[in-house]
Amino acid sequence: MRSVRARAALGATLVVAVALVAAGLAVLLVLRANLIDQADLQAEVAAREVAGQLATDTPYDELELDDEEDHPVQVTDEEGRVVIVSKDLRAVTGTGTSGVTPVPSASAGASPSPGEGGGDGDDDDSADDDDDGSRPGRSEVSSDDPDFSDGTATVDRTTADYRFAAVEATTPDGVTLTVYAGAPLAAEQEAVNTVRGAMLTGLPVLLVVVAGVTWLVTRRALRPVEGIRREMAAITASEDLARRVPEPGSRDEIAALARTTNETLTVLEASVERQRRFVADASHELRSPIASLRTQLEVAEAHPELLDLPGAVADTVRLQVLAADLLLLARLDAGEKPGNATVELGALVREEVSQRTGDRIAVSVEVPEGGAFEVSGSRGQLSRVIGNLLDNAQRHAEGSVAVSVAADGRGVRVEVGDDGAGVPEDERERIFERFVRLDDARSRDDGGAGLGLAIARDVASRHGGTLTVHAAAEGGAAFRLWLPRSA
């Protein structure tokens, strides 16, 4: 049950089982209700036929009780005594009384017809009776809906379930009688039992079919997932990130998963390759100043008079700068947040330029007065970006370096330009890669480590901005830093 196929098959089977059971119960209830309604109608018709005969003063022994086996009849008076029963009715329940033997006064003969039980009186006496109100009332059959009840009846030694309808009738003598007529429920029970049996027989078969189909469909649908799993396991075991998982030809979620997995592997491969190249380049960059510094120290140990102290200091400073750059890149790669302090770029540019007293070319600054150039981020990281851009301009400029700050849409633009040789158009993205130096900047003294521009773009990107290079008006390179304004 730990597999997806098993859980899917079980879940589908349970859902279908619940739905079928609910639908089956609903069908049985509706079927039973319709059949009972039919039985009620039959019982009511039979009861009203007998009640109509009683209302027309038909003698008890002359009542027409058709289909006595299918429609047993029992008649009771106002006191609940049985006055009429069907010929073969032996026992009955559900009518309020279980008696099946008429009372003696009722079984002795038929009820008197009008004019038969009044003696030898003449018409005058009859007229007198009409005058004093002693003549019987009007006979009728109740028009109210009959009362229905469930019960049993034994007809000719056969006991079965019946549905009884109770209809009241008033005879010409003013006697109110209640007629109970039954309709058999055997057909209803047989139909319900037949349908229930068919459902109970077909339900397991249908559930087995649903489980089997779900199992097969799920297995077929998840077959590409197994291929993806095996390939990922092989990639993990071999550590070969150049391999890719198979992509099915379908356009479903599994195909999307395979494509996303391959995209993730591509990014992971590039990241690992970038890290390997970073480590190799860092090792190479560190090796040169360390080797130079060691050589100078060994020479100084053997010949103190030959110690190149300025060169040793320069190599030490270069090592310090390179270590700081590597540490900052490591923090950026680890996802260090830039912070949310408010930084005024105009003031930051002025402060950074004012501290550069040893530059070989004076930097001209253009910041509009009264402008608000506030951005959110890390003041130290943004200062590092401006410093790196100025260092790059000083390294390549021939006679002028300029920096300007201006509003640009919803952000602030800082542009650092020089009058140097510029950057070829096909190299304008490559120079932002780590440890990349163009051919004219590969010397150890002038070219740097190739990390300044990479750090500057990473910091700009993490602040929600951009860093690009264009051709300057003076013919050199113009680096444009754009950062969104603070809220």
C-alpha positions in Angstrom: 0.0 0.0 0.0 3.0 2.3 -0.1 3.0 2.6 -3.9 1.1 5.2 -5.7 -0.6 2.6 -7.9 -2.0 0.7 -4.9 -3.2 3.9 -3.2 -4.8 5.2 -6.4 -6.6 1.8 -7.0 -7.8 1.6 -3.4 -9.0 5.2 -3.4 -10.8 4.9 -6.7 -12.4 1.6 -5.6 -13.6 3.1 -2.3 -15.0 6.2 -4.0 -16.8 4.1 -6.6 -18.1 1.7 -3.8 -19.5 4.5 -1.8 -21.1 6.1 -4.8 -22.6 2.8 -6.0 -23.9 1.9 -2.5 -25.5 5.4 -2.1 -27.0 5.2 -5.6 -28.2 1.6 -4.9 -29.9 2.6 -1.7 -31.5 5.6 -3.4 -32.8 3.3 -6.2 -34.1 0.8 -3.7 -35.9 3.5 -1.7 -37.5 5.0 -4.8 -38.5 1.6 -6.1 -40.0 0.6 -2.8 -41.8 3.9 -2.5 -43.3 3.6 -6.0 -44.5 0.0 -5.4 -46.0 0.9 -2.0 -47.8 3.8 -3.7 -49.3 1.3 -6.1 -50.3 -1.0 -3.3 -51.9 2.0 -1.5 -53.9 2.8 -4.6 -55.1 -0.8 -5.0 -56.1 -1.0 -1.3 -57.9 2.3 -1.4 -59.9 1.3 -4.5 -60.9 -2.0 -2.9 -61.9 -0.2 0.4 -63.9 2.4 -1.4 -65.8 -0.2 -3.4 -66.9 -1.9 -0.2 -67.6 1.4 1.5 -69.8 2.4 -1.4 -71.8 -0.8 -1.1 -72.3 -0.2 2.6 -73.4 3.4 2.0 -76.1 2.2 -0.5 -77.5 -0.1 2.2 -76.4 -3.3 0.7 -77.0 -6.2 3.2 -73.8 -7.6 4.8 -74.3 -11.0 3.3 -74.8 -9.6 -0.2 -71.6 -7.5 -0.3 -69.5 -8.2 -3.4 -65.9 -8.9 -2.1 -64.0 -9.6 -5.3 -60.4 -10.9 -5.2 -60.7 -11.8 -1.5 -57.2 -13.5 -1.6 -55.6 -10.4 -3.1 -57.7 -7.8 -1.2 -58.9 -9.1 2.2 -61.5 -7.0 3.8 -62.4 -6.3 7.4 -65.2 -3.9 8.6 -65.5 -2.6 12.1 -68.1 -0.4 13.7 -67.7 2.7 15.8 -66.8 0.7 18.9 -64.1 -1.3 17.0 -66.1 -4.5 16.8 -65.7 -6.6 13.7 -69.0 -6.7 11.7 -67.7 -8.1 8.3 -64.7 -10.1 7.2 -63.7 -11.7 4.0 -64.8 -15.4 3.6 -61.3 -17.0 3.8 -59.7 -14.4 6.2 -58.3 -16.3 9.2 -56.1 -13.7 10.9 -55.1 -10.1 10.4 -52.8 -7.5 12.0 -52.3 -3.9 11.3 -55.9 -2.9 11.2 -56.3 -2.0 14.9 -58.1 -5.2 15.7 -57.1 -8.8 15.2 -60.6 -10.2 15.2 -61.9 -12.1 12.2 -65.3 -13.2 13.7 -68.2 -10.8 13.2 -70.3 -9.9 16.3 -73.5 -12.0 16.6 -75.9 -9.1 15.9 -74.1 -8.4 12.7 -73.7 -12.0 11.5 -77.4 -12.9 12.2 -78.5 -11.2 9.0 -78.3 -8.1 6.9 -79.0 -4.6 8.1 -82.7 -3.6 7.8 -83.6 -1.7 4.7 -85.5 1.5 5.0 -89.2 0.8 5.9 -88.5 -2.9 6.9 -87.9 -2.6 10.6 -90.6 -0.1 11.6 -93.7 -2.5 12.2 -97.2 -2.0 10.7 -97.3 1.8 10.9 -99.0 3.7 8.0 -98.0 6.7 6.0 -99.2 9.1 8.6 -96.9 7.5 11.1 -94.1 7.9 8.6 -95.0 11.5 8.1 -95.0 12.0 11.8 -91.5 10.5 12.0 -90.3 12.9 9.4 -91.8 15.8 11.3 -90.2 14.9 14.6 -86.7 14.3 13.1 -86.5 10.6 14.0 -85.7 9.4 10.4 -82.1 8.2 9.8 -79.5 10.6 8.3 -77.9 10.7 4.9 -75.5 7.8 4.0 -72.0 8.7 2.5 -68.4 7.5 1.9 -65.7 9.7 3.5 -63.9 11.8 1.0 -60.9 12.2 3.2 -57.6 10.6 2.4 -57.6 7.1 3.8 -55.2 6.0 6.6 -52.6 3.4 5.5 -50.8 0.9 7.6 -48.6 -2.2 7.2 -49.8 -5.5 8.5 -50.2 -9.2 7.7 -53.2 -11.3 6.8 -53.8 -15.1 6.8 -56.0 -16.0 3.8 -56.8 -19.7 3.4 -53.8 -20.7 5.6 -51.4 -18.5 3.7 -49.8 -15.6 5.6 -48.4 -12.6 3.7 -47.6 -9.0 4.2 -50.3 -6.5 3.1 -50.8 -2.7 2.9 -54.2 -1.7 4.4 -56.3 1.3 3.6 -59.0 2.5 6.0 -62.1 4.2 4.6 -65.0 5.4 6.6 -68.6 4.9 5.4 -72.0 5.9 6.9 -74.9 3.7 6.3 -78.5 4.9 5.8 -79.1 3.9 9.5 -76.6 6.5 10.6 -74.0 3.9 11.6 -70.4 4.8 10.8 -68.3 1.8 9.7 -64.6 1.6 8.9 -63.6 -0.6 6.0 -60.1 -2.0 6.0 -59.0 -3.4 2.6 -55.6 -4.8 1.9 -53.3 -5.0 -1.1 -50.5 -7.6 -1.1 -46.8 -6.5 -0.8 -45.4 -9.7 -2.3 -44.7 -8.1 -5.7 -43.0 -5.1 -4.0 -40.9 -7.3 -1.9 -40.0 -9.6 -4.8 -39.0 -6.6 -7.0 -36.9 -5.0 -4.2 -35.2 -8.3 -3.4 -34.5 -8.9 -7.1 -33.0 -5.5 -7.6 -31.0 -5.7 -4.3 -29.7 -9.2 -5.3 -28.6 -7.9 -8.7 -26.8 -5.0 -7.1 -25.1 -7.2 -4.5 -24.0 -9.5 -7.2 -22.8 -6.9 -9.6 -21.1 -4.6 -7.1 -18.1 -6.8 -6.3 -17.6 -7.5 -10.0 -17.7 -3.8 -10.8 -15.4 -2.9 -8.0 -12.9 -5.5 -9.2 -13.0 -4.0 -12.7 -12.6 -0.5 -11.3 -9.6 -1.5 -9.2 -8.0 -3.4 -12.1 -8.5 -0.6 -14.6 -7.2 2.0 -12.1 -4.1 -0.1 -11.4 -3.3 -0.6 -15.1 -3.9 3.0 -16.0 -1.9 4.3 -13.1 0.9 1.9 -13.8 1.0 3.0 -17.4 0.8 6.7 -16.4 3.6 6.3 -13.8 5.9 4.3 -16.1 7.9 7.4 -17.2 8.3 8.4 -13.5 10.1 5.1 -12.9 12.4 5.9 -15.8 13.1 9.3 -14.3 13.8 7.8 -10.9 16.2 5.3 -12.3 18.1 7.9 -14.3 18.3 10.3 -11.3 19.6 7.4 -9.2 22.2 6.7 -11.9 23.2 10.4 -12.0 23.5 10.5 -8.2 25.7 7.4 -8.3 27.9 8.5 -11.1 28.0 12.3 -10.2 27.7 12.9 -14.0 25.6 16.0 -14.2 25.8 16.0 -18.0 23.2 13.2 -18.1 19.5 13.9 -18.5 16.4 12.1 -17.6 14.1 10.8 -20.4 11.3 13.0 -21.5 8.1 11.3 -22.5 6.4 12.4 -25.7 3.1 13.2 -23.9 2.2 16.7 -22.8 1.0 15.9 -19.3 2.3 16.7 -15.9 4.9 13.9 -16.0 6.4 15.3 -19.2 6.5 18.7 -17.5 8.2 17.1 -14.5 10.9 15.6 -16.8 11.5 18.9 -18.5 11.8 20.7 -15.2 14.1 18.1 -13.9 16.4 18.4 -17.0 16.3 22.2 -16.6 17.3 21.8 -13.0 20.1 19.5 -13.9 21.3 22.0 -16.5 21.4 24.8 -13.9 23.0 22.5 -11.4 25.6 21.5 -13.9 26.4 25.1 -14.8 26.5 26.0 -11.1 28.9 23.2 -10.3 31.1 24.0 -13.3 31.1 27.6 -12.3 32.2 26.7 -8.8 34.9 24.4 -10.1 36.2 27.1 -12.4 35.9 29.6 -9.6 38.1 27.5 -7.3 40.6 26.9 -10.1 40.8 30.6 -11.0 41.0 31.6 -7.3 43.8 29.1 -6.8 45.6 30.4 -9.8 45.2 34.0 -8.7 46.3 33.3 -5.2 49.3 31.3 -6.3 51.0 34.2 -8.2 51.2 36.7 -5.3 51.9 34.1 -2.8 54.8 32.7 -4.9 56.1 36.2 -5.5 55.9 37.1 -1.9 57.7 33.9 -0.9 60.4 34.5 -3.4 61.1 37.9 -2.1 61.2 36.7 1.5 63.6 33.9 0.6 65.9 36.3 -1.2 65.7 38.7 1.8 66.5 35.9 4.1 69.6 35.0 2.1 70.5 38.6 1.1 68.9 41.2 3.4 70.3 44.0 1.2 68.2 42.8 -1.8 64.8 42.9 0.0 62.2 44.5 -2.2 60.0 45.9 0.6 57.6 47.9 -1.7 57.0 44.8 -3.9 56.3 42.7 -0.8 53.9 45.2 0.5 52.2 45.4 -2.9 51.8 41.6 -3.1 50.4 41.5 0.5 47.9 44.2 -0.4 46.9 42.3 -3.5 46.4 39.2 -1.5 44.3 41.1 1.0 42.1 42.6 -1.8 41.7 39.2 -3.5 40.8 37.5 -0.2 38.2 40.2 0.5 36.7 39.8 -3.0 36.5 36.0 -2.6 34.9 36.4 0.8 32.3 38.8 -0.6 31.5 36.5 -3.5 31.1 33.6 -1.1 28.6 35.6 0.9 26.7 36.6 -2.2 26.5 33.1 -3.4 25.3 32.0 0.0 22.3 34.3 -0.4 23.3 37.2 1.8 20.5 39.8 2.0 21.5 43.3 0.9 19.6 44.9 3.8 17.0 47.6 3.7 18.8 50.7 4.9 18.1 54.0 3.0 21.1 55.1 1.0 21.4 58.5 -0.8 23.4 57.7 -3.9 24.4 61.3 -4.6 26.1 61.7 -1.2 27.6 58.2 -1.5 29.2 59.0 -4.8 30.6 62.3 -3.5 32.0 60.5 -0.4 33.6 57.7 -2.4 35.3 60.1 -4.9 36.5 62.4 -2.0 38.4 59.4 -0.4 40.3 58.5 -3.6 43.3 60.8 -3.1 45.8 58.5 -4.9 44.1 58.2 -8.3 46.3 59.0 -11.2 43.4 60.8 -13.0 41.1 63.3 -11.2 37.4 62.2 -11.2 34.8 64.7 -12.2 31.4 64.4 -10.4 28.1 65.6 -11.6 25.2 65.3 -9.1 22.2 67.7 -9.4 21.6 69.9 -6.4 18.6 69.3 -4.4 17.9 65.9 -6.0 16.7 63.0 -3.9 18.4 59.8 -5.0 17.5 57.5 -2.2 17.6 53.7 -2.7 17.2 50.8 -0.3 20.1 48.3 0.4 23.5 47.9 1.9 25.6 51.0 2.1 28.8 49.0 2.2 28.0 46.9 -0.8 26.8 49.9 -2.9 30.0 51.7 -2.0 32.0 48.7 -3.1 30.2 48.8 -6.5 31.0 52.4 -7.1 34.6 51.9 -6.0 35.0 48.9 -8.4 33.6 50.9 -11.3 36.0 53.8 -10.5 38.9 51.4 -10.2 38.1 49.9 -13.6 37.8 53.4 -15.2 41.1 54.5 -13.7 42.8 51.4 -15.0 41.7 52.0 -18.6 41.2 55.8 -18.9 43.7 57.9 -20.8 43.0 61.3 -19.4 39.5 61.7 -18.0 37.1 59.8 -15.7 33.6 61.1 -15.0 30.8 59.9 -12.7 27.2 61.3 -12.8 24.0 60.6 -10.8 20.5 61.3 -12.3 16.9 60.2 -11.9 15.9 57.5 -14.4 12.2 56.6 -14.4 11.3 54.9 -11.1 15.0 54.5 -10.2 18.4 56.2 -9.9 21.1 55.9 -12.5 24.8 56.2 -11.7 27.1 56.3 -14.8 30.9 56.0 -14.7 32.7 56.8 -18.0 36.2 57.0 -19.2 38.1 58.0 -22.4 39.9 54.7 -22.8 39.8 52.1 -25.6 36.3 51.0 -24.6 34.9 47.5 -24.6 34.2 45.6 -27.8 30.5 45.0 -28.3 30.9 41.2 -28.4 32.7 41.3 -25.0 30.2 43.5 -23.1 28.6 40.6 -21.3 31.7 38.4 -20.9 33.6 41.1 -18.9 31.0 40.6 -16.0 32.1 36.9 -15.6 34.4 36.1 -12.7 38.2 36.1 -13.4 37.7 37.4 -16.9 40.2 40.0 -18.2 40.5 41.2 -21.7 43.8 40.8 -23.5 45.0 44.4 -22.9 44.4 44.0 -19.1 46.0 40.7 -18.4 49.1 41.9 -16.7 49.3 41.3 -13.0 49.9 44.9 -12.1 47.3 46.5 -14.3 44.7 43.9 -15.0 43.5 43.0 -11.5 42.0 39.7 -10.6 39.0 40.0 -12.8 36.5 40.0 -10.0 35.5 43.7 -9.6 32.9 43.9 -12.4 31.5 40.5 -11.4 31.0 41.6 -7.9 29.5 44.9 -9.0 26.9 43.1 -11.2 26.0 40.6 -8.5 25.5 43.3 -5.9 23.4 45.4 -8.4 21.2 42.3 -9.2 20.6 41.5 -5.5 19.5 45.1 -5.0 16.9 44.7 -7.7 18.9 46.8 -10.2 21.1 46.3 -13.3 24.6 47.0 -14.4 25.4 47.4 -18.1 28.2 48.8 -20.3 27.9 51.1 -23.3 30.1 53.2 -25.4 30.9 56.6 -23.8 30.7 59.9 -25.6 34.4 60.3 -25.1 35.0 57.0 -27.0 35.7 54.9 -23.9 33.4 52.7 -21.8 30.4 53.9 -19.8 29.1 51.6 -17.0 25.5 52.4 -16.0 24.2 51.3 -12.7 20.4 51.5 -12.3 18.8 50.9 -8.9 15.1 51.3 -8.0 14.1 54.1 -5.7 13.3 53.3 -2.1 9.6 53.2 -1.2 
